[in-house]
């Protein structure tokens, strides 16, 4: 834990912000306790002296030998119930083992704070209190994989399978290439456009034709100009294209000497956002603002949105409204650049007393083809199994109703080949989530670009005192 304590000391001043799914609704502080053969009851519990959600579930079956040799309680830390739902549907808990879910919301950094407290206490914790597995996102996963708080999961039997997407392995590995966990999903992202608006603006809604029309940023702006002439917005948020730019950055936010670097890709995004605001190509809404989501109704006037499968399947609720929505009037294409957004990784905690079950969970959600197929066809996920995804991509009967029955898995199979996990740091979450909001006054024209940069540098200095910002 010494290495992890050093990391936490460096980051002790942070007030971590909410993460990608906060805008869709994240974890709360109540849950359900279920026992095998029993009834359910609502419970509220405390973790580390503060509010948390704990759920225990016991099921029969599984590897009874493992249950006899290992701990009787399997503790999982998470920030919402997405993976919990998949776990309870598709994983059989070994007989005699209780699964304990400690769920804290991401908002205000509560999840990471509680997780960090528990990891620091891991060495001295009672067997039933030790963390066995915890979940992490792309923007802060390196905070954990590059410490000894996480273990080499290949050493306990987790398969480093050829069917996993390489970037998901890279994200879960430390600086020496040691794999500390796995992801059950892959999150390539796309441009999600309105078919009816595309027909009016471009004369076609065919994904290949739309892709050709917006295949680079210059073309994208040209279409934005045409869309405006016809009474449409190209995007509904000044932050809409940010993740595409940030995922293609060729520099890290913070260099090896702890100096803040504003990558050229971020500067290009800032220039584009200002240009689009000035010309009326986009709305002045934040990425999760009501003004933006209102544009997803049938009467919306926005050409496109940016996001992965989880975004349009679970966050574009207005578009799916049975009365005012426009489900089926959508399609996806790659857009100007390939990118990804988000993802959930399962990490193994050093000190777990349930290594066999830990490995079995990770293997179940990555190499078990039956489970991975159900994740794709029944749960609208893009799994971290290339063989399964390619089989669904080739299925002539598979299509997403929201996308007019377009086979989104087929497109994502191609997009996922171009995803790279590079130039990431432990500081990315706050920087990625706040640069757009810090610069919004500049986009609106109420402050200068110099003032916006000064405000951003001030923000970084307050949140990351160990990071040196450029001289003013």
C-alpha positions in Angstrom: 0.0 0.0 0.0 3.0 2.4 0.3 2.8 3.3 -3.3 -0.9 3.9 -3.1 -0.6 6.1 -0.1 1.9 8.3 -1.9 -0.6 8.6 -4.7 -3.3 9.6 -2.3 -1.0 12.1 -0.6 -0.4 13.8 -4.0 -4.1 13.9 -4.7 -5.3 14.7 -1.1 -6.5 18.2 -2.0 -8.9 17.0 -4.7 -12.7 17.4 -4.7 -13.5 14.9 -7.3 -16.4 15.8 -9.7 -19.2 13.6 -11.1 -18.5 11.2 -13.9 -19.9 10.4 -17.3 -23.1 8.7 -16.1 -24.0 11.4 -13.6 -26.0 13.1 -16.3 -28.1 10.0 -16.8 -28.7 9.5 -13.1 -26.2 7.7 -10.9 -26.0 5.7 -7.8 -28.0 6.6 -4.7 -27.9 5.7 -1.1 -30.5 2.9 -0.8 -30.5 -0.6 -2.1 -32.1 -4.0 -1.8 -31.0 -6.9 0.4 -31.8 -10.3 -1.1 -31.0 -13.7 0.2 -31.3 -17.0 -1.7 -34.7 -18.4 -1.3 -35.8 -15.3 0.7 -37.6 -12.0 0.2 -36.3 -8.5 -0.6 -36.2 -5.6 1.8 -35.1 -2.0 1.4 -32.0 -1.1 3.4 -29.9 2.0 4.1 -26.4 1.5 5.4 -23.3 3.6 6.3 -19.8 3.0 4.9 -16.9 4.7 6.7 -19.3 6.7 8.8 -21.1 8.3 5.8 -24.1 7.3 3.6 -23.6 4.5 1.2 -25.7 1.8 -0.4 -25.0 -1.8 0.5 -26.7 -4.8 -1.0 -26.0 -8.3 -0.1 -27.0 -11.3 -2.2 -26.4 -15.0 -1.8 -27.1 -17.6 -4.5 -26.6 -21.3 -4.7 -24.4 -23.0 -7.3 -21.0 -22.0 -8.6 -17.7 -23.4 -7.4 -18.5 -24.8 -4.0 -14.8 -25.8 -3.5 -13.8 -22.2 -3.9 -16.5 -21.1 -1.4 -15.0 -23.5 1.1 -11.4 -22.4 0.7 -12.0 -18.6 0.4 -13.7 -15.8 2.2 -17.5 -15.9 2.8 -18.1 -12.2 1.9 -17.2 -10.8 -1.5 -17.1 -6.9 -1.4 -17.6 -4.9 -4.5 -17.3 -1.1 -4.6 -19.2 0.8 -7.4 -20.8 4.2 -8.1 -24.1 3.0 -9.6 -26.0 -0.2 -10.2 -25.4 -0.8 -13.9 -22.9 -3.6 -13.5 -24.7 -4.9 -10.4 -27.8 -5.5 -12.6 -25.7 -7.5 -15.1 -24.0 -9.4 -12.3 -27.2 -10.5 -10.7 -28.6 -11.7 -14.0 -25.7 -13.5 -15.5 -23.4 -14.6 -12.6 -24.0 -17.5 -10.3 -22.5 -16.8 -6.9 -20.7 -19.8 -5.3 -22.7 -21.5 -2.5 -22.0 -20.0 0.9 -20.6 -16.7 -0.3 -22.4 -13.4 0.2 -21.9 -10.6 -2.2 -21.8 -7.1 -0.6 -22.3 -4.1 -2.9 -20.9 -0.8 -1.5 -22.4 1.8 -3.8 -21.6 5.5 -3.4 -22.6 8.2 -5.9 -20.0 9.8 -8.1 -21.3 13.3 -7.5 -18.9 15.4 -5.5 -16.3 12.7 -5.6 -17.9 10.6 -2.9 -17.2 7.3 -4.7 -13.5 7.8 -5.0 -13.2 9.3 -1.5 -14.9 6.2 0.1 -13.0 3.8 -2.1 -9.7 5.4 -1.2 -10.5 5.3 2.5 -11.3 1.6 2.2 -8.2 0.8 0.2 -6.0 2.6 2.7 -7.5 0.4 5.5 -7.4 -2.8 3.4 -4.2 -4.3 4.9 -5.7 -4.2 8.5 -9.3 -4.8 7.6 -11.1 -7.9 8.8 -11.5 -10.6 6.2 -15.2 -10.0 5.7 -14.5 -6.2 5.2 -11.7 -6.4 2.6 -12.4 -5.1 -0.9 -12.4 -7.9 -3.4 -13.2 -6.0 -6.6 -13.9 -2.3 -7.4 -15.0 -0.5 -10.5 -13.3 2.4 -12.2 -13.7 4.7 -15.2 -11.3 5.7 -18.0 -10.8 9.2 -16.6 -9.2 8.0 -13.4 -8.4 4.4 -13.8 -4.6 5.1 -13.9 -4.8 6.5 -10.4 -5.3 2.9 -9.3 -3.6 0.7 -11.8 -0.3 2.4 -11.3 -0.3 1.6 -7.6 0.1 -1.6 -5.5 -3.6 -1.2 -4.4 -4.4 -3.4 -7.4 -3.1 -6.8 -8.2 -1.9 -8.6 -11.3 -5.2 -10.4 -12.2 -3.5 -12.7 -14.6 -1.7 -14.2 -11.6 -5.1 -15.5 -10.3 -6.3 -16.9 -13.5 -7.9 -14.0 -15.5 -7.5 -14.6 -19.2 -5.7 -12.0 -21.2 -7.8 -13.0 -24.1 -7.2 -12.3 -27.8 -10.9 -11.4 -28.1 -10.4 -8.4 -25.8 -10.0 -5.0 -27.4 -6.4 -3.9 -26.9 -7.3 -0.4 -25.6 -9.3 -2.0 -22.7 -6.2 -4.0 -21.8 -4.0 -0.9 -22.0 -6.3 1.1 -19.8 -6.3 -1.6 -17.1 -2.6 -2.1 -17.1 0.2 -0.4 -15.2 3.2 1.3 -16.7 5.0 -2.1 -17.0 2.1 -3.7 -18.8 0.8 -5.7 -15.8 -3.0 -6.2 -16.2 -4.9 -5.1 -13.1 -8.4 -5.7 -14.3 -10.7 -6.0 -17.3 -13.7 -4.2 -18.8 -16.9 -6.0 -19.7 -17.7 -3.4 -22.3 -16.0 -1.4 -25.1 -17.2 2.1 -25.7 -16.4 3.3 -29.3 -18.5 6.4 -29.9 -20.2 7.8 -33.0 -22.2 10.7 -34.4 -25.9 10.1 -33.7 -27.9 12.0 -36.3 -31.6 12.6 -37.0 -32.5 10.9 -40.2 -35.3 13.3 -41.1 -33.0 16.3 -40.6 -30.2 14.7 -42.6 -32.6 14.2 -45.5 -33.6 17.9 -45.4 -30.0 19.1 -45.1 -28.1 16.6 -47.2 -30.8 15.0 -49.2 -30.1 11.6 -47.7 -30.2 9.7 -44.4 -28.0 6.9 -45.6 -25.2 6.4 -43.0 -22.5 6.0 -45.7 -23.5 9.1 -47.4 -23.8 11.1 -44.2 -20.4 9.9 -43.2 -18.9 11.1 -46.4 -20.5 14.5 -45.8 -19.0 14.9 -42.3 -15.8 12.8 -42.5 -13.5 15.6 -41.3 -13.9 18.7 -39.3 -13.9 21.0 -42.3 -16.8 19.1 -43.9 -18.6 19.0 -40.5 -18.5 22.8 -40.3 -19.7 23.1 -43.9 -22.7 20.9 -43.1 -23.3 23.0 -40.0 -23.5 26.1 -42.2 -26.1 24.4 -44.5 -28.0 23.2 -41.5 -28.3 26.7 -40.1 -29.6 28.0 -43.4 -32.4 25.5 -43.1 -33.2 26.4 -39.5 -31.3 23.7 -37.6 -28.5 23.6 -35.1 -25.6 21.2 -35.9 -25.1 20.4 -32.2 -27.1 21.2 -29.0 -24.1 21.9 -26.7 -20.8 23.8 -26.8 -19.3 20.7 -25.2 -20.8 18.2 -27.7 -17.6 17.5 -29.7 -15.2 17.7 -26.8 -14.6 14.0 -26.2 -13.8 13.5 -29.8 -11.0 16.1 -29.6 -9.7 15.0 -26.2 -9.6 11.3 -27.1 -7.4 12.2 -30.1 -4.9 14.3 -28.2 -1.3 13.5 -28.9 -0.1 15.0 -25.6 -1.1 14.4 -22.0 -2.7 17.0 -19.8 0.3 16.8 -17.4 3.9 16.0 -18.4 6.5 13.9 -16.6 7.6 16.9 -14.6 4.1 17.7 -13.4 3.6 20.7 -15.6 0.2 21.4 -17.0 0.1 21.1 -20.8 -2.9 22.2 -22.8 -2.8 19.8 -25.7 -3.2 21.2 -29.2 -6.4 19.1 -29.6 -7.9 20.9 -26.7 -7.0 24.3 -28.2 -8.6 23.2 -31.5 -11.7 22.2 -29.6 -11.8 25.7 -27.9 -11.5 27.4 -31.3 -14.2 25.2 -32.8 -16.6 25.8 -29.9 -16.1 29.5 -30.0 -16.6 29.5 -33.8 -19.8 27.4 -33.6 -21.2 29.7 -30.8 -20.4 32.8 -32.7 -22.1 31.5 -35.9 -25.1 30.0 -34.2 -24.3 26.5 -35.2 -24.8 25.2 -31.6 -26.8 26.0 -28.5 -25.1 27.4 -25.4 -26.1 24.4 -23.3 -23.9 22.1 -21.2 -23.5 18.5 -22.0 -26.2 17.4 -19.5 -28.4 20.5 -19.5 -32.1 20.4 -20.0 -31.9 22.8 -23.0 -29.8 20.2 -24.8 -31.9 17.1 -23.9 -35.0 19.0 -25.0 -33.6 18.9 -28.5 -33.9 15.1 -28.5 -37.7 15.3 -28.7 -39.4 14.9 -32.1 -39.7 18.7 -32.4 -36.0 19.2 -31.8 -34.0 21.1 -34.4 -30.5 19.6 -33.8 -28.8 17.6 -36.6 -26.6 15.4 -34.4 -25.3 14.3 -31.0 -22.0 12.6 -30.1 -21.8 9.4 -28.0 -21.4 5.7 -27.6 -24.1 3.0 -27.3 -24.7 3.7 -23.6 -25.4 7.3 -24.5 -28.2 6.8 -27.0 -29.6 3.7 -25.4 -29.8 5.0 -21.9 -29.3 8.8 -21.8 -31.3 10.0 -24.8 -34.6 9.4 -22.9 -36.4 12.3 -24.6 -35.8 10.8 -28.0 -37.4 7.5 -26.8 -40.5 9.2 -25.2 -43.5 7.3 -26.6 -45.5 10.4 -27.2 -43.1 13.2 -28.0 -40.0 11.2 -28.9 -38.7 10.1 -32.3 -37.3 6.7 -31.8 -36.4 5.2 -35.2 -35.6 8.6 -36.7 -31.9 8.2 -35.8 -28.8 6.6 -37.3 -25.1 6.6 -36.5 -21.8 7.0 -38.4 -18.2 7.5 -37.4 -18.0 11.2 -37.9 -14.9 13.4 -38.2 -12.7 11.2 -36.0 -12.8 7.8 -34.2 -13.0 8.1 -30.4 -14.4 6.5 -27.3 -16.2 7.8 -24.3 -16.3 6.2 -20.9 -16.4 2.5 -20.0 -16.4 0.5 -16.8 -13.4 -1.5 -15.6 -13.4 -4.2 -13.0 -10.2 -4.0 -10.9 -8.8 -6.6 -8.5 -8.0 -5.3 -5.0 -4.7 -6.4 -3.4 -5.6 -8.3 -0.3 -8.7 -10.0 -1.6 -9.5 -13.3 0.2 -11.6 -14.4 -2.8 -9.2 -14.7 -5.7 -10.9 -17.6 -7.4 -14.3 -15.9 -7.4 -12.7 -12.6 -8.5 -11.1 -14.3 -11.5 -14.3 -16.2 -12.3 -16.3 -13.0 -12.4 -13.8 -11.3 -14.7 -13.7 -14.2 -17.1 -17.5 -14.6 -17.1 -18.0 -11.1 -18.4 -15.2 -11.1 -21.0 -14.6 -14.6 -22.4 -17.9 -16.4 -21.7 -19.5 -16.1 -25.1 -23.0 -16.9 -23.9 -23.0 -14.1 -21.3 -21.3 -11.6 -23.7 -23.9 -12.3 -26.4 -26.7 -11.6 -23.9 -25.0 -8.3 -23.0 -25.1 -7.3 -26.7 -28.5 -8.6 -27.7 -30.5 -8.2 -24.4 -28.7 -5.3 -22.7 -27.7 -3.2 -25.7 -24.0 -3.2 -24.7 -21.0 -3.4 -27.0 -19.2 -6.3 -25.3 -15.4 -6.6 -24.8 -15.4 -9.8 -26.9 -14.6 -9.4 -30.6 -15.8 -12.8 -31.5 -19.2 -12.2 -30.0 -19.5 -8.7 -31.5 -18.6 -9.8 -35.0 -21.1 -12.6 -34.8 -23.9 -10.1 -34.0 -22.6 -7.7 -36.6 -23.1 -10.5 -39.2 -26.6 -11.4 -38.0 -29.0 -10.2 -40.7 -31.9 -10.2 -38.2 -30.2 -8.0 -35.7 -30.8 -4.2 -35.6 -31.4 -1.4 -33.1 -35.0 -0.1 -33.3 -34.0 3.3 -32.0 -31.7 3.6 -35.0 -34.3 2.5 -37.5 -33.0 -1.1 -37.2 -29.5 -0.1 -38.2 -27.0 -2.8 -36.9 -24.9 -0.5 -34.6 -22.7 -3.4 -33.5 -21.5 -3.8 -37.1 -20.3 -0.2 -37.2 -18.8 -0.3 -33.7 -16.8 -3.4 -34.7 -15.0 -1.2 -37.2 -14.7 1.9 -35.0 -13.3 -0.1 -32.1 -10.3 -1.1 -34.2 -9.1 2.5 -34.2 -9.4 3.3 -30.5 -6.2 3.9 -28.5 -5.7 4.5 -24.8 -2.8 7.0 -24.9 -1.7 10.1 -23.1 -3.9 9.5 -20.1 -3.1 10.7 -16.5 -4.6 10.4 -13.1 -5.7 14.1 -13.4 -7.9 13.7 -16.4 -11.3 13.5 -14.8 -11.4 17.0 -13.4 -9.6 18.6 -16.3 -11.9 17.0 -18.9 -15.0 17.7 -17.0 -14.3 21.3 -16.2 -12.4 22.9 -19.1 -15.6 23.2 -21.1 -17.5 24.9 -18.2 -14.6 27.2 -17.4 -14.4 28.4 -21.0 -18.2 28.8 -21.5 -18.1 32.5 -20.8 -15.5 32.9 -23.5 -17.6 30.9 -25.9 -20.5 33.3 -25.0 -18.3 36.3 -25.6 -18.5 37.7 -22.0 -14.8 37.3 -21.3 -11.6 37.2 -23.4 -9.7 34.0 -24.3 -6.9 35.2 -22.0 -9.3 35.6 -19.1 -10.7 32.1 -19.7 -7.2 30.5 -19.7 -6.4 32.5 -16.4 -9.6 31.1 -14.9 -8.7 27.6 -16.0 -5.2 27.8 -14.6 -6.6 29.1 -11.3 -9.0 26.1 -11.2 -6.1 23.7 -11.8 -3.9 25.2 -9.1 -6.7 25.0 -6.6 -7.6 21.4 -7.4 -4.1 20.1 -8.1 -1.5 22.1 -6.1 1.3 19.7 -7.2 0.7 20.6 -10.8 2.6 23.7 -12.2 0.5 25.9 -14.4 1.9 28.2 -17.1 3.1 31.6 -16.0 0.5 34.3 -16.4 
